[in-house]
């Protein structure tokens, strides 16, 4: 089995003591970068950002906030109606240009801020848990290392973009981003783009791209706040201010998440007489998005996001290993910023985007009984330009250039690598029924030279039936990391390999979507297939790395949505995934073959919203907590979560939720308990239009 397609053992991320040299090498291999990505705008217009009317005097005559579709009367309370039939959402990640998802062939899931509020998601892993095509593996509760497997590919084959910034963590050596520390309080829209995307986004996008767009100010000043408390000593708060006036838009947000006692270590693993210590996690995330129109030709945008998070957790030591009696400490500081100038020509027919991105990740790991912390610092700076030319209405030509430098510094390594790239994309539409997006990209890396990728994605909407047929074919690659290229471990007779080549992939998908009853019902299915070669693995003597792995992933993603009435909506998703070592046919770790979810939402009255979600994940192949026992079959599980909120007024909403209603004892991954039964409640405030 290709080890490069196995998620790193969660405790390895925390530098936990293990006496096996194999596990030690696996741990230290998690240090390194990933090259450049195609650039989205820092501040796309995803309309409408908030579907509310501004406050007007007198207050008693303020217009309604939520509306039904068609000619339905305005409602007097803000509610999260299913809105049957709903307008197709827009997305920026498939093409880099804001486009209706109805007009792209990509397999994409769009989660809006209204969806996030209705499901009361606090973190990005919470949002992603029911998205089709994904498997989320989190080592315990909040703050535990979190990997995302997309369409059966490796966790380091999923690229994360935040407001146009490649947010990949340079200190994570195999390139897998740890999603544990991403809070959801400032998210306006989350887009999950499945399938190879390197033709536009470069390295790391073999499985797909997750694009996070934070809130942009629009309209009168709007202040928001929330407080939540509940099980596991949870105490969360958030506050924000957003709006626009004349030629300036602004949005600032601060969020704090605290969980003080989350059971993670199974009692069966504890030595006799030792009590389990619950994890404690604190995360403070602050973000801002500012924009100013200097004149008709020039606009300046700025995005800044900073996270300070600390996790106290139970590590492992000894041989065979066992949970420590004292806790270890993992701290991260994450900074991501983009400064952007937009130059518009010919009345906006040509828009030039000039940007500079800077990402800095600092991590400190202090294991129990060790007085010295392991500290790693990674940074990425990127300069980019891309131009969007409107050839005709809804027909665009996009060209761009990028230059990026990544640096990694640990106690025993200081390394640097650069990457230059150019790309071109054509987005065409004919008669509002035929759509094609084609992209071509070339990366030139200081270490391994040039690498070209491409993608083509056609779609057609048939007359009469309105059936949408879609397909795509693309190539992808994953560059070797600085750690794999440069970091030696002579004490273990293990050495880096500066001659590593990029991992490569080719993938395709094909599917359909069918609306019925004026789009009150919609269903569809997509088949996907990926072939991955040159996977980076240990060599035959376990003394270095080599490009020796092969893997195949394939499967189907199916969905159905239905608005049974204006007050009752249903959505169900099913994913089947076959992910195997292409040389042996053996199933890859932590890729369950089946996953399905269903969510029902009911609005018994305008001010009250109730929902229930069922998530079922099938069996998967796993390893033990210490990584020494392989071939374990982890049992599948089913979760039921309940949500409810009630609008007291246009400014105040109370909410509550129950997680893991039947208190299922789940280990995902093996050796790490997921949170059990939990009850939470709180209040959301807004100067108007509370969500």
Secondary structure, 3 states (H helix, E strand, C coil): CCHHHCCCCHHHHCCCCCCCHHHHHHHHCCCCCCCCCCCCCCCCCCCCCCCCCCCCCCHHHCCCCCCCCCCCCCCCCCCCCCCCCCCCCEECCCCCCCEEHHHCCCEEEEEEHHHHHHHCCCEHHHHHCCCCCEEEEECCCCCCCEEEEECCCCHHHEEEEECCEECCCCCCCCCCCCHHHCECCCEEEEEEEECCCHHHHCCCCCCEEEEEEECCCCCCCEEEEEEEEECCCEEEEEEEEEEEECCEEEEEEEEEEEEEEECCCCHHHCCCCCCCCCEEEEEEEEEEEEEEECCCCEEEEEEEEEEEEEEEEEEEECCCCEEEEEEEEEEEEEEEEEEEEEEEEHHHCEEEEEEEEEEEEEEEEECCCCCCCEEEEEEEEEEEEEEEEEEECCEEEEEEEEEEEEEEECCCCEEEEEEEEEEEEEEEEECCCEEEEEEEEEEEECCCEEEEEEEEEEEEECCCCCCEEEEEEEEEEECCCHHHHHCCEHHHCECCCCCCCCEEEEEEEEEEEEEECCCCEEEEEEEEEEEEEEEEEECCCCCCEEEEEEEEEEEEEEEEEEECCCCEEEEEEEEEEEEEECCCCCECCCCCCEEEEEEEEEEEECCEEEEEEEEEECCEEECCCCCCCCCEEECCEEEEEEEEEEECCCCEEEEEEEECCCCCCCECCCCCECCCCEEEEEEEEECCCCC
